[in-house]
Amino acid sequence: MKKRKPNNIAAIEKAIAEKYGSETIVNPKSGWSEEKEKEYLEQLKELSLKEQRQKEQTDKIEKDGFFVGKHLISKKKERNCPVCDIYSFDMRDDLYMNKFECCFKCFIQWVEHREERWQKGWRPNKEQI
């Protein structure tokens, strides 16, 4: 490998500076300080958080033949009805679990036409179930 002489390097730098301007041959570290480093790291953190939030909102998952935003899908799945304690695989139970905190069967038996009382906190006791 050929070693370049310092005079050749200086000549190349001079030619570059004449053609592209003096900023092209300045060492990047010469204008850097501790404050700029802290500011840069802070901006990098903000950018990373922003990209992460954007990715979470744009990620799509196929659910029942439809693409749904990943952020809309609940990771926690309660399949046991808190009222009757029966485990359910039925998809319509998901709706009633989210809205009334009970399965479809309990909705029909205890909640239907009595939504106000249910929303206020009334629940059947174990003897009634």
VEXMAR-166558 format. One record per residue (C-alpha): residue in one letter; x, y, z. Coordinates in nm, 3 decimals. Example, Ala and Ser with C-alpha at 12.3 -4.5 7.8 and 13.67 -1.06 7.14 Angstrom:
<sites>
- residu east north up
- a 1.230 -0.450 0.780;
- s 1.367 -0.106 0.714;
</sites>
This chain:
<sites>
- residu east north up
- m 0.000 0.000 0.000;
- k 0.136 0.340 -0.093;
- k 0.189 0.595 0.180;
- r 0.103 0.949 0.083;
- k 0.334 1.230 0.168;
- p 0.198 1.513 0.388;
- n 0.255 1.761 0.105;
- n 0.033 1.553 -0.127;
- i -0.244 1.538 0.133;
- a -0.225 1.914 0.186;
- a -0.240 1.968 -0.192;
- i -0.548 1.746 -0.220;
- e -0.719 1.928 0.069;
- k -0.640 2.264 -0.090;
- a -0.786 2.152 -0.423;
- i -1.101 2.023 -0.253;
- a -1.140 2.350 -0.057;
- e -1.106 2.555 -0.375;
- k -1.358 2.345 -0.564;
- y -1.622 2.278 -0.291;
- g -1.554 2.539 -0.023;
- s -1.355 2.551 0.299;
- e -1.627 2.376 0.502;
- t -1.555 2.049 0.322;
- i -1.212 2.005 0.475;
- v -1.296 2.110 0.832;
- n -1.280 1.835 1.095;
- p -1.636 1.773 1.219;
- k -1.516 1.751 1.580;
- s -1.390 2.109 1.573;
- g -1.743 2.256 1.604;
- w -1.873 1.996 1.853;
- s -1.917 2.061 2.225;
- e -2.069 1.891 2.530;
- e -2.387 2.101 2.499;
- k -2.429 2.000 2.135;
- e -2.373 1.635 2.231;
- k -2.647 1.650 2.498;
- e -2.883 1.827 2.259;
- y -2.813 1.568 1.989;
- l -2.879 1.276 2.226;
- e -3.205 1.437 2.342;
- q -3.319 1.483 1.982;
- l -3.224 1.122 1.908;
- k -3.441 0.999 2.199;
- e -3.737 1.210 2.085;
- l -3.704 1.081 1.730;
- s -3.688 0.722 1.851;
- l -4.003 0.764 2.062;
- k -4.185 0.932 1.774;
- e -4.090 0.651 1.533;
- q -4.198 0.389 1.785;
- r -4.540 0.554 1.833;
- q -4.583 0.584 1.456;
- k -4.494 0.218 1.407;
- e -4.740 0.106 1.674;
- q -5.020 0.301 1.505;
- t -4.945 0.175 1.155;
- d -4.882 -0.194 1.233;
- k -5.171 -0.406 1.108;
- i -5.276 -0.755 1.214;
- e -5.515 -0.984 1.029;
- k -5.806 -1.064 1.258;
- d -6.103 -1.263 1.129;
- g -6.026 -1.177 0.767;
- f -5.976 -0.803 0.830;
- f -5.666 -0.597 0.887;
- v -5.689 -0.415 1.220;
- g -5.445 -0.170 1.375;
- k -5.226 -0.342 1.630;
- h -5.293 -0.067 1.883;
- l -5.667 -0.143 1.871;
- i -5.629 -0.505 1.975;
- s -5.633 -0.573 2.344;
- k -5.355 -0.803 2.456;
- k -5.549 -0.908 2.765;
- k -5.820 -1.160 2.687;
- e -6.065 -1.246 2.960;
- r -6.246 -1.558 2.852;
- n -6.407 -1.639 3.189;
- c -6.737 -1.469 3.260;
- p -6.707 -1.289 3.596;
- v -7.074 -1.360 3.670;
- c -7.115 -1.732 3.596;
- d -6.741 -1.819 3.573;
- i -6.787 -2.017 3.250;
- y -6.503 -2.019 2.995;
- s -6.627 -1.911 2.651;
- f -6.491 -1.946 2.298;
- d -6.791 -1.769 2.143;
- m -6.700 -1.451 1.951;
- r -7.021 -1.270 2.045;
- d -6.927 -1.306 2.412;
- d -6.637 -1.068 2.342;
- l -6.882 -0.786 2.275;
- y -7.075 -0.843 2.595;
- m -6.754 -0.893 2.796;
- n -6.627 -0.553 2.678;
- k -6.953 -0.367 2.725;
- f -7.126 -0.537 3.019;
- e -6.851 -0.754 3.174;
- c -7.052 -1.074 3.129;
- c -7.110 -1.343 2.867;
- f -7.403 -1.346 2.624;
- k -7.594 -1.599 2.835;
- c -7.564 -1.383 3.147;
- f -7.657 -1.076 2.944;
- i -7.983 -1.240 2.835;
- q -8.061 -1.365 3.186;
- w -7.950 -1.072 3.405;
- v -7.881 -0.757 3.203;
- e -8.126 -0.733 2.912;
- h -8.387 -0.461 2.978;
- r -8.210 -0.382 3.310;
- e -7.900 -0.207 3.176;
- e -7.927 0.090 3.412;
- r -7.926 -0.128 3.721;
- w -7.633 -0.329 3.582;
- q -7.434 -0.013 3.501;
- k -7.489 0.109 3.859;
- g -7.317 -0.205 3.989;
- w -7.585 -0.461 4.064;
- r -7.473 -0.822 4.015;
- p -7.653 -1.148 4.096;
- n -7.525 -1.334 4.400;
- k -7.403 -1.694 4.385;
- e -7.735 -1.834 4.511;
- q -7.925 -1.668 4.223;
- i -7.681 -1.804 3.964;
</sites>
